[in-house]
Amino acid sequence: MEELVELKENITSQRPDSWDRLPDIPLYMDQVVSYLTRQMVCFEEGDGLTSAMINNYIKDGLLARANGKKYGKEHLAYLTAISDLKQVLSVREMRTLVAIGKNVGTSQEQYDYFCRVLDQALDQAAGQLNEEAAEEKLPGMVLTYALQSYAHGLVCRRLLEIMAQKSGCSDLLKGGKKK
């Protein structure tokens, strides 16, 4: 099917910029929103972040405040990750993951790891996609991907709970903010 060929091409070709390709100069909010739209692997308009969402992430403690209304490389890296992770994790879960991960390498190392894992996940999803499948096979394919997503979500949430307990961040998953 032509649509499946296009889907597979998009999944295998769209990737966020590497750390070295993130803008070196700080950006204003409207520039950030525009840039992040190009960073996302998406197929529909409206999947991106808005300035209101970014402000809420700052209020929720998920993202550091802008530096004089300007957002730097670290902000862009976090927002790129948030853009993708918001599809599968709640703000609480992302905040917990960020809090636990703060002590694991530099922002660049964390972002590079994020990009590598995203690349592997997208390649794996594309590899499982049979672009020559007949239309009557689509419901089964959708169910397979949905159930894989469900199973991965179960494991992800449990691992997050375990990490939060071991690192003393359990309150973050329950709605509290780390001080």
C-alpha positions in Angstrom: 0.0 0.0 0.0 1.3 3.4 -0.9 0.4 4.9 2.4 2.4 2.3 4.3 5.4 2.9 2.1 5.1 6.6 2.9 4.7 5.8 6.6 7.8 3.6 6.6 9.8 6.3 4.8 8.8 8.9 7.3 9.6 6.7 10.3 13.0 5.9 8.9 14.0 9.3 7.7 12.6 11.8 10.3 14.8 12.4 13.3 15.4 15.2 15.7 18.7 17.2 15.3 21.7 15.9 17.1 23.1 18.0 20.0 25.8 19.5 17.6 23.0 20.6 15.2 20.9 22.3 17.8 21.0 26.1 17.5 24.0 27.7 19.2 22.3 31.0 19.8 19.4 31.3 22.3 15.9 31.5 20.8 12.8 33.4 21.8 9.6 31.5 22.5 8.1 31.9 19.0 11.3 30.7 17.5 11.4 27.7 19.9 7.9 26.6 18.9 8.7 26.9 15.2 12.0 25.0 15.7 10.4 22.2 17.7 7.8 21.6 15.0 10.6 20.6 12.7 12.2 18.5 15.4 9.3 16.2 15.8 8.6 12.9 14.1 5.0 13.5 13.2 2.4 13.1 10.5 -0.3 15.6 11.5 -0.5 19.3 12.2 -1.1 20.1 15.9 1.1 17.4 17.3 3.7 19.9 18.5 4.2 22.0 21.5 2.7 25.4 22.0 4.0 28.4 24.1 1.3 27.7 26.7 2.5 24.1 27.0 6.1 25.2 27.4 5.1 27.7 30.1 3.2 24.9 31.9 6.2 22.6 31.8 8.2 25.4 33.4 5.5 25.9 36.1 5.4 22.1 36.7 9.2 22.0 37.2 9.8 19.8 34.2 11.8 22.5 32.4 14.2 25.2 33.6 13.1 28.8 33.2 14.2 30.7 30.2 17.3 32.9 30.5 16.0 36.4 30.0 13.2 35.2 27.7 15.7 33.2 25.6 15.9 29.4 25.4 19.3 27.7 24.9 20.5 24.4 23.7 19.7 22.6 26.9 16.1 23.9 26.8 15.7 22.7 23.1 17.1 19.3 24.0 14.7 18.8 26.9 11.7 20.2 24.8 12.6 17.8 22.0 12.4 14.9 24.4 9.3 16.2 26.1 7.6 16.5 22.6 8.1 12.8 22.1 7.6 11.5 25.6 4.4 13.5 26.2 2.8 11.0 23.8 3.3 8.2 26.3 4.1 9.6 29.7 2.3 12.0 32.0 3.9 15.3 33.1 4.4 13.7 36.5 6.1 10.7 35.0 8.3 12.8 32.8 9.2 15.1 35.8 10.2 12.0 37.8 12.3 10.7 35.0 14.1 14.0 34.6 14.7 14.3 38.4 16.2 10.8 38.5 18.2 11.4 35.4 19.7 14.7 36.5 22.6 12.9 38.1 23.3 10.7 35.0 25.7 12.5 32.7 25.6 15.9 31.2 22.7 17.3 29.3 24.5 16.5 26.0 25.1 12.9 27.0 21.5 12.5 28.1 20.2 14.0 24.8 22.6 11.9 22.8 21.3 8.8 24.6 17.7 9.9 24.0 18.4 10.4 20.2 20.1 6.9 20.0 17.2 5.1 21.8 14.6 7.0 19.7 16.5 6.1 16.5 16.5 2.4 17.5 12.8 2.4 18.5 11.8 4.1 15.2 13.9 1.7 13.2 12.4 -1.3 15.0 8.9 0.0 14.4 9.6 0.6 10.7 11.3 -2.9 10.5 8.1 -4.5 11.8 5.9 -2.6 9.3 5.0 -4.6 6.2 4.4 -1.9 3.6 3.1 -4.5 1.2 0.3 -5.6 3.5 -3.2 -5.8 2.1 -5.8 -3.5 3.5 -7.6 -6.3 5.3 -4.4 -6.9 7.3 -4.4 -3.3 8.7 -6.7 -4.0 11.7 -4.4 -6.8 12.9 -1.3 -4.6 12.4 -3.0 -1.8 14.4 -3.9 -4.2 17.2 -0.3 -5.6 17.3 1.2 -2.1 17.5 -1.4 -1.0 20.1 -0.8 -4.1 22.3 3.0 -3.7 22.0 2.6 -0.1 23.1 0.4 -1.2 26.0 2.9 -3.8 27.1 5.9 -1.4 26.8 3.8 1.2 28.8 3.2 -1.3 31.6 6.9 -2.1 31.9 7.9 1.6 31.6 5.6 2.7 34.4 6.7 -0.1 36.7 10.4 0.6 36.0 9.7 4.3 36.7 8.1 3.4 40.1 11.0 1.2 41.0 13.6 3.9 40.1 11.5 6.6 42.0 11.4 4.4 45.1 15.1 3.6 45.0 16.1 7.3 44.4 13.7 8.8 47.0 11.6 10.5 44.3 8.3 8.6 44.9 6.5 11.7 45.9 7.0 13.1 42.4 4.9 10.3 40.9 2.2 11.0 43.4 2.0 14.7 42.4 4.6 16.4 44.6 7.4 18.6 43.4 11.0 18.0 44.2 12.4 21.0 46.0 
